[in-house]
Amino acid sequence: MDPKTAVDFIAYKSAAKAPLTDRAWADHCREAGKAGWSVQAAAEKVMARHWKGFEAKYVSDERRARTGPASARPALHADDNLREVHP
């Protein structure tokens, strides 16, 4: 995930009263993987749709549509520390 999206996602989740805890991040990564999406694409979808979190079932009809550049980017994994992206 690029640093700007990571910072925006953390802020978005906090404002949505659904802070990005370690468990929430692990869930996000797992669900993005189940859907075949990058964590970045999943975070962008959450913010665009004003969701509190990402679930693969929400996007099951879009699975094959997410094969563009966002899904090709290297993804952070559940064990990566998002706080490292803060300036």
Secondary structure, 3 states (H helix, E strand, C coil): CCHHHHHHHHHHHHHCCCCCCHHHHHHHHHHHHHHCCCHHHHHHHHHHHCCCCCCHHHHHHHHHHCCCHHHHCCCCCCCCCHHHHCC
